Amino acid sequence: MFKQIILAAAAAVTLAALSGCATGAAATGSSASAEQAVAAAAEKLRVAMIDPTPAALTALVADDLSYGHSGGRVDTKDSFIGDLIAGKSDFVTIAITDQTIRVVGNTAIVRHTLTADTNDSGKPGKVQIKILGVWQQQGGQWKLLARQAVRVAA
């Protein structure tokens, strides 16, 4: 039941973000160039999650971030960045596969599978999760606005 609530919330955030967007070409120019810009921002986030710095993460994450983890916990911008900097959430490696990007106006929907080696709070582990990310262009930069993770069944 909790998983359904989290997924419904992610869908609501996605619909809310898209409702304010214009249809047609992306605000940054062609759809292809907007998708490339979002892909570049998503790659910067992947790298910043492995080697986190407050400056790199702050540049990529919206002030009103809502990040729903596969275990049900929801992070804000401050808690997401804080956990990465403190090593509470520690990614040793991250591989992204099956990524798709759909840009509508100043909002992008990014889906992918994230496979990682972790060392959360000093405890080694592995994770494979499906990610739904909502990116929004803010001040000329693509920033992560919402993210929902769902653990892949073993």
N, C-alpha and C positions, 0 to 999 in steps of 0.2 A: 504494500500500500504506500509506504513512504517513497519507494522508487517511482511510483506513478505520480505522486505529488511533485517530486523533483522534476520529472520529465514534463509534466504539465506546466510547471513554472518556467522551465527553459523555453517551452513552446510559446508561452505568453510573452516572455521577454523578446523572443525573436519576432513575433507578430507586432509587438509594440514598436520595435525598432524599424521594422519594414513599413509600418503604416505611415510614417512621416517621410518616406522616401519617394522621390519622383521615379516614374518608370522610364525605360529607355536607356540611353547611354549613361555611363557613370559620370559623376560630377567632375572627375579628374581628367576626362577625355574619353578615349575609346574604352570599351569594356575590357579588351585584352590588356591594355596598359594598366588599368585599375586592378585587374586580377594579378598582374605581375607585382604591382606595388604592395598589395595585400600579402602575396606570397613572400615577398622580401621581409615584410614586417613580422609575419609568422615565423620565418626562419630566424630573425633576430631574437624573437622571444624564445625559441627553442635553445639557441646558444646562451641567452641570458639566464635561462633556468638551470643550465649546467654550470655556468660560471657567473653567479649572480653578483651584480653590483646595484646599489640603490639607484644610481643615475640611469643605467641601462634599462632597468625594469620600470622606473617612473616614466621614462620616455615612451614606453610601449603599452602602458596600462592606463585606462581611463580612470578618472577620479572616482566614479561611481561604479566601479567593477563589482559584478556579482559572479562568483565562481563556485559552482556546485560540484563538490567532489563525489567520487563514486561511492564513498562511504556515508554520504549524507550531510557532511559538514559543508557550510557555506562560508566562503572567504570574501572579505572586502579587499580593496587595494592595499590597505595597510597590513592586514593579516597575511595576505598572499605574499607580499614582498618581505615582510618580517620573518615568516617561516622559512623562506628561501635563504635569506641572509644569515639567520641563526642556525641553519642546518637541520631544523626540524623536518623540513621537506628538502631532501638532498638528492639531486639527480646526478648520477655518475655518467650515464649515457642516455641519450634520447634519440630514437629513430622514429621518423614520421613516414607512414605509408598511406596509400589510397586517399591522398588529399584531393578534395574538390573545393572550388571557390566559386561563389555566385555573388556578383556585385549588383546591387540595385541602388542607384543614387549614391548616397554617402555611407551606405551600410553594406557590409559583406558577411555572408554566411560561409564559414570554413568548417569542413568536416574532414576528419582523418583518424587514423589509428595511431596511437602513441604507444610504443614499446620502450621500456626503460629499465636500466639497472639503477637501483636506488640505494641510499645509505641513510635513511631517515633516522635522525637522532642517533646515528652510529650503528644502526641495525641494517645489515645488507638485505636487499630484497629485489624482486623483479615485479614489474607491473605491465599489463597490457590493457589499455582502455580506449574506448571510442570517445572522440571529442566532438562536440558541437560548439563552435566559437562564433560569437557575433562581434565583428569589428566595425568601428565607426570612424569616419574621417573627422578629426577634430583639429582645427587650426592647421590644416594642410598635412597632418600626420595621421596615419592609420593607428588606432588604439584599440586594444582589447576591451570591450564593454561588458560582455557576458561570456561565460564558458560553462559548459556542463559536461561532466565526465561520467561514463558508464563503464563499469568493469566488464571485460570480455570473459565469458564463462570458460573455465579451465577445461 
